[in-house]
Amino acid sequence: MNFKETQPIYMQISDWVCEQILLGKWQSDERASSVRELGALLEVNPNTVVRSYDFLENKEILVNKRGVGFFIAPNAADKIRQFRKGRFFEEELPVVFKTMKLLNIEINEIVKRF
């Protein structure tokens, strides 16, 4: 995984886990990779993975079953979409609209291209 300097590593790992869920690679009620496994796979400190998993647990995307590990929550995909939509509308879309305004790009021009 190539990490960007613009976002904390634990958030990038959280986004990666969410992508695995949205792509169907990690299914609801399935056990997530262990902290050590994911740390080794992504070549990061296990404490960074713990921070990612804790963040996702707080968002109700992962469930920690004490002594067993982390599992994908039954409604994880819906929670991810809800969280990401909020982030998109609050953080990303305003930047897009600002750029559109600066470049005199109309919405219908974007619709035609995409």
MMTF fields as JSON, N, C-alpha, C and O atoms, coordinates in Angstrom:
{
  "mmtfVersion": "1.0.0",
  "mmtfProducer": "UNKNOWN",
  "numBonds": 455,
  "numAtoms": 456,
  "numGroups": 114,
  "numChains": 1,
  "numModels": 1,
  "chainsPerModel": [1],
  "groupsPerChain": [114],
  "chainIdList": ["A"],
  "bondAtomList": [4, 2, 8, 6, 12, 10, 16, 14, 20, 18, 24, 22, 28, 26, 32, 30, 36, 34, 40, 38, 44, 42, 48, 46, 52, 50, 56, 54, 60, 58, 64, 62, 68, 66, 72, 70, 76, 74, 80, 78, 84, 82, 88, 86, 92, 90, 96, 94, 100, 98, 104, 102, 108, 106, 112, 110, 116, 114, 120, 118, 124, 122, 128, 126, 132, 130, 136, 134, 140, 138, 144, 142, 148, 146, 152, 150, 156, 154, 160, 158, 164, 162, 168, 166, 172, 170, 176, 174, 180, 178, 184, 182, 188, 186, 192, 190, 196, 194, 200, 198, 204, 202, 208, 206, 212, 210, 216, 214, 220, 218, 224, 222, 228, 226, 232, 230, 236, 234, 240, 238, 244, 242, 248, 246, 252, 250, 256, 254, 260, 258, 264, 262, 268, 266, 272, 270, 276, 274, 280, 278, 284, 282, 288, 286, 292, 290, 296, 294, 300, 298, 304, 302, 308, 306, 312, 310, 316, 314, 320, 318, 324, 322, 328, 326, 332, 330, 336, 334, 340, 338, 344, 342, 348, 346, 352, 350, 356, 354, 360, 358, 364, 362, 368, 366, 372, 370, 376, 374, 380, 378, 384, 382, 388, 386, 392, 390, 396, 394, 400, 398, 404, 402, 408, 406, 412, 410, 416, 414, 420, 418, 424, 422, 428, 426, 432, 430, 436, 434, 440, 438, 444, 442, 448, 446, 452, 450],
  "bondOrderList": [1, 1, 1, 1, 1, 1, 1, 1, 1, 1, 1, 1, 1, 1, 1, 1, 1, 1, 1, 1, 1, 1, 1, 1, 1, 1, 1, 1, 1, 1, 1, 1, 1, 1, 1, 1, 1, 1, 1, 1, 1, 1, 1, 1, 1, 1, 1, 1, 1, 1, 1, 1, 1, 1, 1, 1, 1, 1, 1, 1, 1, 1, 1, 1, 1, 1, 1, 1, 1, 1, 1, 1, 1, 1, 1, 1, 1, 1, 1, 1, 1, 1, 1, 1, 1, 1, 1, 1, 1, 1, 1, 1, 1, 1, 1, 1, 1, 1, 1, 1, 1, 1, 1, 1, 1, 1, 1, 1, 1, 1, 1, 1, 1],
  "groupList": [{"groupName": "MET", "atomNameList": ["N", "CA", "C", "O"], "elementList": ["N", "C", "C", "O"], "formalChargeList": [0, 0, 0, 0], "bondAtomList": [1, 0, 2, 1, 3, 2], "bondOrderList": [1, 1, 2], "singleLetterCode": "M", "chemCompType": "L-PEPTIDE LINKING"}, {"groupName": "ASN", "atomNameList": ["N", "CA", "C", "O"], "elementList": ["N", "C", "C", "O"], "formalChargeList": [0, 0, 0, 0], "bondAtomList": [1, 0, 2, 1, 3, 2], "bondOrderList": [1, 1, 2], "singleLetterCode": "N", "chemCompType": "L-PEPTIDE LINKING"}, {"groupName": "PHE", "atomNameList": ["N", "CA", "C", "O"], "elementList": ["N", "C", "C", "O"], "formalChargeList": [0, 0, 0, 0], "bondAtomList": [1, 0, 2, 1, 3, 2], "bondOrderList": [1, 1, 2], "singleLetterCode": "F", "chemCompType": "L-PEPTIDE LINKING"}, {"groupName": "LYS", "atomNameList": ["N", "CA", "C", "O"], "elementList": ["N", "C", "C", "O"], "formalChargeList": [0, 0, 0, 0], "bondAtomList": [1, 0, 2, 1, 3, 2], "bondOrderList": [1, 1, 2], "singleLetterCode": "K", "chemCompType": "L-PEPTIDE LINKING"}, {"groupName": "GLU", "atomNameList": ["N", "CA", "C", "O"], "elementList": ["N", "C", "C", "O"], "formalChargeList": [0, 0, 0, 0], "bondAtomList": [1, 0, 2, 1, 3, 2], "bondOrderList": [1, 1, 2], "singleLetterCode": "E", "chemCompType": "L-PEPTIDE LINKING"}, {"groupName": "THR", "atomNameList": ["N", "CA", "C", "O"], "elementList": ["N", "C", "C", "O"], "formalChargeList": [0, 0, 0, 0], "bondAtomList": [1, 0, 2, 1, 3, 2], "bondOrderList": [1, 1, 2], "singleLetterCode": "T", "chemCompType": "L-PEPTIDE LINKING"}, {"groupName": "GLN", "atomNameList": ["N", "CA", "C", "O"], "elementList": ["N", "C", "C", "O"], "formalChargeList": [0, 0, 0, 0], "bondAtomList": [1, 0, 2, 1, 3, 2], "bondOrderList": [1, 1, 2], "singleLetterCode": "Q", "chemCompType": "L-PEPTIDE LINKING"}, {"groupName": "PRO", "atomNameList": ["N", "CA", "C", "O"], "elementList": ["N", "C", "C", "O"], "formalChargeList": [0, 0, 0, 0], "bondAtomList": [1, 0, 2, 1, 3, 2], "bondOrderList": [1, 1, 2], "singleLetterCode": "P", "chemCompType": "L-PEPTIDE LINKING"}, {"groupName": "ILE", "atomNameList": ["N", "CA", "C", "O"], "elementList": ["N", "C", "C", "O"], "formalChargeList": [0, 0, 0, 0], "bondAtomList": [1, 0, 2, 1, 3, 2], "bondOrderList": [1, 1, 2], "singleLetterCode": "I", "chemCompType": "L-PEPTIDE LINKING"}, {"groupName": "TYR", "atomNameList": ["N", "CA", "C", "O"], "elementList": ["N", "C", "C", "O"], "formalChargeList": [0, 0, 0, 0], "bondAtomList": [1, 0, 2, 1, 3, 2], "bondOrderList": [1, 1, 2], "singleLetterCode": "Y", "chemCompType": "L-PEPTIDE LINKING"}, {"groupName": "SER", "atomNameList": ["N", "CA", "C", "O"], "elementList": ["N", "C", "C", "O"], "formalChargeList": [0, 0, 0, 0], "bondAtomList": [1, 0, 2, 1, 3, 2], "bondOrderList": [1, 1, 2], "singleLetterCode": "S", "chemCompType": "L-PEPTIDE LINKING"}, {"groupName": "ASP", "atomNameList": ["N", "CA", "C", "O"], "elementList": ["N", "C", "C", "O"], "formalChargeList": [0, 0, 0, 0], "bondAtomList": [1, 0, 2, 1, 3, 2], "bondOrderList": [1, 1, 2], "singleLetterCode": "D", "chemCompType": "L-PEPTIDE LINKING"}, {"groupName": "TRP", "atomNameList": ["N", "CA", "C", "O"], "elementList": ["N", "C", "C", "O"], "formalChargeList": [0, 0, 0, 0], "bondAtomList": [1, 0, 2, 1, 3, 2], "bondOrderList": [1, 1, 2], "singleLetterCode": "W", "chemCompType": "L-PEPTIDE LINKING"}, {"groupName": "VAL", "atomNameList": ["N", "CA", "C", "O"], "elementList": ["N", "C", "C", "O"], "formalChargeList": [0, 0, 0, 0], "bondAtomList": [1, 0, 2, 1, 3, 2], "bondOrderList": [1, 1, 2], "singleLetterCode": "V", "chemCompType": "L-PEPTIDE LINKING"}, {"groupName": "CYS", "atomNameList": ["N", "CA", "C", "O"], "elementList": ["N", "C", "C", "O"], "formalChargeList": [0, 0, 0, 0], "bondAtomList": [1, 0, 2, 1, 3, 2], "bondOrderList": [1, 1, 2], "singleLetterCode": "C", "chemCompType": "L-PEPTIDE LINKING"}, {"groupName": "LEU", "atomNameList": ["N", "CA", "C", "O"], "elementList": ["N", "C", "C", "O"], "formalChargeList": [0, 0, 0, 0], "bondAtomList": [1, 0, 2, 1, 3, 2], "bondOrderList": [1, 1, 2], "singleLetterCode": "L", "chemCompType": "L-PEPTIDE LINKING"}, {"groupName": "GLY", "atomNameList": ["N", "CA", "C", "O"], "elementList": ["N", "C", "C", "O"], "formalChargeList": [0, 0, 0, 0], "bondAtomList": [1, 0, 2, 1, 3, 2], "bondOrderList": [1, 1, 2], "singleLetterCode": "G", "chemCompType": "PEPTIDE LINKING"}, {"groupName": "ARG", "atomNameList": ["N", "CA", "C", "O"], "elementList": ["N", "C", "C", "O"], "formalChargeList": [0, 0, 0, 0], "bondAtomList": [1, 0, 2, 1, 3, 2], "bondOrderList": [1, 1, 2], "singleLetterCode": "R", "chemCompType": "L-PEPTIDE LINKING"}, {"groupName": "ALA", "atomNameList": ["N", "CA", "C", "O"], "elementList": ["N", "C", "C", "O"], "formalChargeList": [0, 0, 0, 0], "bondAtomList": [1, 0, 2, 1, 3, 2], "bondOrderList": [1, 1, 2], "singleLetterCode": "A", "chemCompType": "L-PEPTIDE LINKING"}],
  "groupTypeList": [0, 1, 2, 3, 4, 5, 6, 7, 8, 9, 0, 6, 8, 10, 11, 12, 13, 14, 4, 6, 8, 15, 15, 16, 3, 12, 6, 10, 11, 4, 17, 18, 10, 10, 13, 17, 4, 15, 16, 18, 15, 15, 4, 13, 1, 7, 1, 5, 13, 13, 17, 10, 9, 11, 2, 15, 4, 1, 3, 4, 8, 15, 13, 1, 3, 17, 16, 13, 16, 2, 2, 8, 18, 7, 1, 18, 18, 11, 3, 8, 17, 6, 2, 17, 3, 16, 17, 2, 2, 4, 4, 4, 15, 7, 13, 13, 2, 3, 5, 0, 3, 15, 15, 1, 8, 4, 8, 1, 4, 8, 13, 3, 17, 2],
  "groupIdList": [1, 2, 3, 4, 5, 6, 7, 8, 9, 10, 11, 12, 13, 14, 15, 16, 17, 18, 19, 20, 21, 22, 23, 24, 25, 26, 27, 28, 29, 30, 31, 32, 33, 34, 35, 36, 37, 38, 39, 40, 41, 42, 43, 44, 45, 46, 47, 48, 49, 50, 51, 52, 53, 54, 55, 56, 57, 58, 59, 60, 61, 62, 63, 64, 65, 66, 67, 68, 69, 70, 71, 72, 73, 74, 75, 76, 77, 78, 79, 80, 81, 82, 83, 84, 85, 86, 87, 88, 89, 90, 91, 92, 93, 94, 95, 96, 97, 98, 99, 100, 101, 102, 103, 104, 105, 106, 107, 108, 109, 110, 111, 112, 113, 114],
  "secStructList": [7, 7, 7, 7, 6, 6, 1, 7, 2, 2, 2, 2, 2, 2, 2, 2, 2, 2, 2, 2, 2, 2, 6, 6, 1, 1, 7, 6, 6, 7, 5, 7, 7, 7, 2, 2, 2, 2, 2, 2, 2, 2, 6, 1, 7, 2, 2, 2, 2, 2, 2, 2, 2, 2, 2, 2, 2, 2, 6, 6, 1, 3, 3, 3, 3, 6, 6, 6, 3, 3, 3, 3, 7, 6, 6, 2, 2, 2, 2, 2, 2, 2, 2, 2, 2, 2, 2, 0, 0, 0, 0, 0, 2, 2, 2, 2, 2, 2, 2, 2, 2, 2, 6, 6, 7, 7, 2, 2, 2, 2, 2, 2, 2, 7],
  "xCoordList": [0.846, 0.0, 0.891, 1.825, 0.601, 1.345, 0.601, -0.494, 1.205, 0.558, 0.821, 1.905, -0.204, -0.106, 0.266, -0.102, 0.984, 1.388, 0.27, 0.373, -0.798, -1.855, -2.903, -3.753, -2.854, -3.86, -3.159, -2.232, -3.583, -2.956, -3.034, -4.015, -1.997, -1.919, -3.093, -3.646, -3.477, -4.576, -5.873, -6.692, -6.075, -7.27, -7.198, -8.214, -6.015, -5.855, -6.111, -6.696, -5.678, -5.95, -7.45, -8.022, -8.079, -9.533, -10.258, -11.191, -9.83, -10.446, -10.238, -11.148, -9.062, -8.768, -9.679, -10.221, -9.841, -10.724, -12.148, -12.831, -12.589, -13.938, -14.094, -15.144, -13.072, -13.126, -13.253, -13.985, -12.543, -12.63, -14.058, -14.555, -14.711, -16.098, -17.031, -17.884, -16.879, -17.759, -17.577, -18.521, -16.363, -16.101, -16.549, -16.497, -16.988, -17.454, -16.346, -16.596, -15.125, -14.015, -14.049, -13.595, -14.586, -14.805, -16.308, -16.923, -16.903, -18.355, -18.819, -18.049, -20.09, -20.702, -20.548, -20.64, -20.315, -20.155, -18.892, -18.663, -18.074, -16.812, -15.728, -15.764, -14.783, -13.669, -12.742, -12.361, -12.386, -11.427, -10.017, -9.792, -9.091, -7.698, -7.271, -7.69, -6.446, -5.964, -5.094, -4.608, -4.915, -4.095, -2.687, -2.133, -2.116, -0.754, -0.706, 0.223, -1.714, -1.76, -1.831, -1.083, -2.742, -2.905, -1.681, -1.275, -1.094, 0.132, 1.249, 1.965, 1.401, 2.436, 2.129, 3.027, 0.863, 0.468, 0.738, 1.25, 0.386, 0.536, 1.87, 2.166, 2.669, 3.991, 3.906, 4.601, 3.011, 2.862, 2.905, 2.76, 3.1, 3.11, 1.716, 0.724, 1.621, 0.308, -0.508, -1.738, 0.165, -0.554, -1.329, -2.38, -0.821, -1.516, -2.779, -3.818, -2.689, -3.863, -4.89, -6.088, -4.438, -5.345, -6.093, -7.299, -5.388, -6.03, -7.091, -8.169, -6.788, -7.75, -8.968, -10.106, -8.72, -9.814, -10.67, -11.895, -10.038, -10.795, -11.682, -12.837, -11.138, -11.909, -13.129, -14.245, -12.901, -13.989, -14.99, -16.176, -14.523, -15.432, -16.325, -17.52, -15.755, -16.539, -17.579, -18.624, -17.297, -18.244, -19.232, -20.068, -19.131, -19.996, -19.845, -20.796, -18.637, -18.316, -17.681, -17.908, -16.893, -16.301, -16.851, -17.254, -16.859, -17.28, -16.133, -15.614, -15.738, -14.66, -15.269, -15.997, -14.961, -15.39, -14.181, -13.228, -14.252, -13.131, -12.524, -13.22, -11.212, -10.492, -10.566, -9.855, -11.429, -11.6, -11.077, -10.43, -11.356, -10.889, -11.981, -13.05, -11.685, -12.627, -13.416, -12.883, -14.705, -15.599, -16.293, -16.464, -16.689, -17.407, -18.833, -19.503, -19.295, -20.65, -21.68, -21.417, -22.843, -23.878, -24.29, -24.578, -24.322, -24.735, -23.564, -23.745, -22.372, -21.158, -21.183, -20.807, -21.616, -21.618, -22.51, -22.149, -23.674, -24.569, -23.936, -24.041, -23.283, -22.606, -21.48, -21.286, -20.739, -19.643, -20.191, -19.669, -21.227, -21.82, -22.317, -22.108, -22.964, -23.477, -22.325, -22.392, -21.274, -20.11, -19.415, -19.075, -19.207, -18.504, -19.315, -18.745, -20.627, -21.469, -21.339, -21.203, -21.383, -21.227, -19.892, -19.818, -18.839, -17.5, -17.404, -16.78, -18.024, -18.014, -18.691, -18.146, -19.886, -20.631, -19.956, -20.033, -19.305, -18.692, -17.284, -16.902, -16.511, -15.105, -14.764, -14.065, -15.242, -14.799, -15.613, -15.047, -16.929, -17.786, -17.559, -17.543, -17.382, -17.1, -15.847, -15.804, -14.837, -13.613, -13.912, -13.425, -14.711, -15.092, -15.853, -15.55, -16.843, -17.632, -16.795, -17.012, -15.854, -14.974, -14.133, -13.977, -13.6, -12.803, -13.661, -13.222, -14.883, -15.793, -16.045, -16.055, -16.245, -16.507, -15.293, -15.427, -14.121, -12.897, -12.615, -12.063, -12.995, -12.726, -13.932, -13.892, -15.003, -16.237, -16.761, -17.109, -16.813, -17.325, -18.771, -19.072, -19.65, -21.059, -21.332, -20.631, -22.345, -22.692, -23.04, -22.674, -23.746, -24.119, -22.888, -22.939, -21.801, -20.555, -19.992, -19.472, -20.104, -19.635, -20.528, -20.038, -21.828, -22.781, -22.508, -22.569, -22.207, -21.923, -20.681, -20.646, -19.675, -18.419, -18.478, -17.783, -19.311, -19.352, -20.729, -20.951],
  "yCoordList": [-1.173, 0.0, 1.235, 1.336, 2.161, 3.412, 4.466, 4.889, 4.879, 5.838, 7.269, 7.594, 8.117, 9.527, 10.32, 9.949, 11.394, 12.228, 13.148, 13.748, 13.272, 14.234, 13.72, 14.489, 12.432, 11.837, 10.883, 10.181, 10.843, 9.912, 8.469, 8.072, 7.702, 6.32, 5.489, 4.677, 5.68, 4.864, 5.131, 4.225, 6.363, 6.678, 6.043, 5.599, 5.998, 5.351, 3.853, 3.249, 3.261, 1.838, 1.635, 0.675, 2.521, 2.444, 2.512, 1.747, 3.425, 3.536, 2.254, 1.806, 1.667, 0.426, -0.707, -1.46, -0.823, -1.851, -1.634, -2.583, -0.374, -0.061, -0.444, -0.949, -0.213, -0.602, -2.116, -2.599, -2.857, -4.32, -4.769, -5.712, -4.084, -4.424, -4.039, -4.834, -2.834, -2.38, -3.2, -3.371, -3.704, -4.543, -5.989, -6.793, -6.315, -7.67, -8.654, -9.856, -8.167, -9.061, -9.48, -10.57, -8.615, -8.921, -8.862, -7.82, -9.959, -10.083, -9.807, -9.925, -9.439, -9.232, -10.492, -11.614, -10.277, -11.346, -12.18, -13.126, -11.845, -12.55, -11.95, -10.761, -12.765, -12.283, -11.447, -11.859, -10.274, -9.418, -9.961, -10.737, -9.552, -9.944, -9.525, -8.482, -10.335, -9.971, -8.724, -8.377, -8.074, -6.863, -7.158, -6.384, -8.26, -8.624, -8.976, -8.583, -9.722, -10.098, -8.856, -8.728, -7.947, -6.757, -5.851, -5.241, -5.762, -4.987, -5.509, -4.733, -6.827, -7.446, -7.241, -6.931, -7.413, -7.255, -5.837, -5.647, -4.85, -3.442, -2.842, -1.689, -3.622, -3.192, -1.944, -0.951, -2.044, -0.969, -1.56, -2.769, -0.717, -1.124, -1.623, -0.984, -2.743, -3.239, -2.209, -2.226, -1.317, -0.273, 0.647, 1.168, 0.849, 1.663, 0.948, 1.578, -0.361, -1.157, -1.119, -0.995, -1.222, -1.151, 0.177, 0.22, 1.243, 2.564, 2.594, 3.159, 1.994, 1.905, 1.089, 1.502, -0.065, -0.934, -0.262, -0.388, 0.447, 1.171, 2.24, 2.41, 2.953, 3.972, 3.329, 3.839, 2.207, 1.515, 0.899, 0.792, 0.502, -0.002, 1.132, 0.933, 2.306, 3.475, 3.882, 4.43, 3.618, 3.913, 2.758, 2.814, 1.711, 0.53, -0.254, -0.862, -0.224, -0.97, -2.312, -3.322, -2.308, -3.536, -3.779, -2.849, -5.035, -5.437, -6.233, -7.156, -5.881, -6.592, -7.654, -7.348, -8.904, -10.008, -10.38, -11.0, -9.989, -10.121, -11.527, -12.53, -11.565, -12.834, -13.58, -14.566, -13.119, -13.807, -12.947, -13.456, -11.65, -10.746, -9.797, -9.706, -9.106, -8.152, -8.825, -9.633, -8.472, -9.015, -7.865, -6.775, -8.135, -7.145, -7.074, -8.101, -5.885, -5.699, -6.099, -5.979, -6.57, -7.0, -5.919, -6.233, -4.675, -3.583, -2.663, -1.464, -3.238, -2.451, -1.645, -0.473, -2.249, -1.545, -0.306, 0.745, -0.426, 0.725, 1.818, 2.999, 1.438, 2.407, 3.116, 4.323, 2.352, 2.941, 3.952, 5.061, 3.583, 4.507, 5.775, 6.878, 5.619, 6.763, 7.672, 8.889, 7.082, 7.837, 8.528, 9.709, 7.784, 8.348, 9.42, 10.391, 9.262, 10.305, 11.599, 12.677, 11.488, 12.669, 13.346, 14.567, 12.546, 13.096, 13.722, 14.77, 13.08, 13.606, 14.972, 15.915, 15.075, 16.33, 17.437, 18.609, 17.077, 18.079, 18.496, 19.654, 17.556, 17.834, 17.895, 18.81, 16.942, 16.828, 17.673, 18.348, 17.638, 18.355, 19.872, 20.484, 20.5, 21.939, 22.298, 23.341, 21.44, 21.679, 21.569, 22.372, 20.577, 20.39, 21.621, 22.149, 22.074, 23.231, 24.508, 25.346, 24.651, 25.818, 25.789, 26.808, 24.628, 24.482, 24.733, 25.387, 24.211, 24.439, 25.93, 26.427, 26.624, 28.062, 28.801, 29.665, 28.465, 29.129, 28.884, 29.747, 27.705, 27.333, 27.54, 27.182, 28.118, 28.339, 27.046, 27.023, 25.999, 24.715, 24.595, 24.749, 24.324, 24.143, 22.672, 21.782, 22.431, 21.062, 20.215, 19.041, 20.797, 20.01, 19.55, 18.516, 20.285, 19.865, 18.612, 17.71, 18.577, 17.406, 16.205, 15.092, 16.433, 15.353, 14.734, 13.514, 15.567, 15.061, 14.162, 13.151, 14.533, 13.778, 12.511, 11.537, 12.523, 11.367, 10.769, 9.784],
  "zCoordList": [0.0, 0.0, 0.0, 0.795, -0.882, -0.945, -0.139, -0.507, 0.957, 1.833, 1.367, 0.882, 1.527, 1.178, 2.42, 3.535, 2.229, 3.353, 3.815, 4.885, 3.032, 3.321, 4.307, 4.755, 4.649, 5.526, 6.49, 6.087, 7.754, 8.697, 8.189, 7.561, 8.467, 7.988, 8.504, 7.761, 9.759, 10.295, 9.539, 9.388, 9.058, 8.282, 6.896, 6.362, 6.321, 5.021, 5.137, 4.239, 6.23, 6.465, 6.67, 6.154, 7.409, 7.618, 6.282, 6.038, 5.419, 4.088, 3.286, 2.589, 3.378, 2.66, 3.143, 2.334, 4.456, 5.018, 4.514, 4.13, 4.518, 4.033, 2.569, 2.171, 1.771, 0.361, 0.211, -0.652, 1.049, 0.995, 1.274, 0.659, 2.21, 2.555, 1.411, 1.016, 0.877, -0.202, -1.48, -2.251, -1.703, -2.872, -2.672, -3.603, -1.462, -1.172, -0.86, -0.767, -0.696, -0.369, 1.093, 1.44, 1.953, 3.36, 3.577, 3.356, 4.003, 4.139, 5.572, 6.525, 5.697, 7.009, 7.86, 7.363, 9.141, 10.142, 9.956, 10.709, 8.967, 8.731, 9.623, 9.941, 10.017, 10.841, 9.967, 8.871, 10.466, 9.767, 10.009, 10.938, 9.178, 9.39, 10.793, 11.295, 11.411, 12.748, 12.636, 11.56, 13.755, 13.799, 13.288, 12.507, 13.721, 13.293, 11.812, 11.107, 11.336, 9.916, 9.026, 8.057, 9.372, 8.556, 8.659, 7.67, 9.848, 10.019, 9.142, 8.51, 9.102, 8.266, 6.787, 6.003, 6.401, 5.003, 4.497, 3.394, 5.318, 4.906, 5.321, 5.006, 6.025, 6.489, 7.371, 7.161, 8.378, 9.35, 10.75, 10.929, 11.718, 13.107, 13.488, 13.14, 14.191, 14.621, 15.405, 15.352, 16.128, 16.867, 15.928, 16.299, 14.723, 13.73, 13.269, 13.07, 13.102, 12.719, 13.855, 13.599, 15.088, 16.233, 16.207, 16.449, 15.917, 15.852, 14.742, 14.928, 13.604, 12.495, 12.903, 12.684, 13.494, 13.909, 14.986, 14.97, 15.915, 16.94, 16.302, 16.691, 15.326, 14.613, 13.944, 14.045, 13.263, 12.571, 13.551, 13.241, 14.71, 15.738, 16.242, 16.458, 16.427, 16.86, 15.822, 16.171, 14.555, 13.473, 13.254, 12.351, 14.088, 14.027, 12.721, 12.229, 12.178, 10.962, 11.33, 10.664, 12.388, 12.928, 14.326, 15.026, 14.712, 16.052, 16.662, 16.035, 17.877, 18.562, 19.458, 20.403, 19.149, 20.003, 20.85, 20.379, 22.087, 23.013, 22.981, 23.141, 22.769, 22.752, 21.434, 21.24, 20.512, 19.235, 18.087, 17.171, 18.137, 17.092, 16.635, 17.237, 15.57, 14.989, 13.875, 13.114, 13.793, 12.782, 12.057, 12.603, 10.815, 10.026, 10.565, 10.683, 10.888, 11.413, 10.353, 9.156, 10.787, 9.829, 8.826, 7.671, 9.242, 8.352, 8.002, 7.788, 7.948, 7.74, 6.445, 6.444, 5.354, 4.061, 4.117, 3.587, 4.757, 4.889, 5.738, 5.406, 6.823, 7.696, 6.947, 7.096, 6.137, 5.358, 4.365, 4.255, 3.649, 2.673, 3.351, 2.846, 4.479, 5.227, 5.662, 5.488, 6.224, 6.678, 5.51, 5.589, 4.428, 3.277, 2.559, 2.062, 2.496, 1.894, 2.681, 2.101, 4.004, 4.852, 4.616, 4.479, 4.57, 4.336, 2.947, 2.78, 1.945, 0.582, 0.523, -0.049, 1.121, 1.077, 1.894, 1.526, 2.984, 3.854, 3.419, 3.588, 2.86, 2.587, 1.099, 0.664, 0.326, -1.056, -2.03, -2.889, -1.9, -2.834, -2.822, -3.89, -1.653, -1.674, -2.477, -3.128, -2.431, -3.208, -4.695, -5.491, -5.072, -6.473, -6.974, -8.043, -6.195, -6.623, -6.698, -7.574, -5.793, -5.833, -7.109, -7.781, -7.432, -8.653, -9.886, -10.832, -9.873, -11.002, -11.195, -12.321, -10.108, -10.191, -10.74, -11.606, -10.242, -10.697, -12.175, -12.857, -12.669, -14.059, -14.975, -16.152, -14.429, -15.191, -15.824, -17.005, -15.05, -15.513, -15.058, -13.875, -15.986, -15.683, -15.36, -15.841, -14.553, -14.165, -15.38, -15.44, -16.352, -17.54, -18.32, -18.985, -18.253, -18.908, -18.224, -18.882, -16.924, -16.173, -16.465, -16.656, -16.499, -16.773, -18.142, -18.293, -19.141, -20.492, -20.498, -21.199, -19.723, -19.718, -18.885, -19.174, -17.847, -16.954, -16.908, -16.204]
}
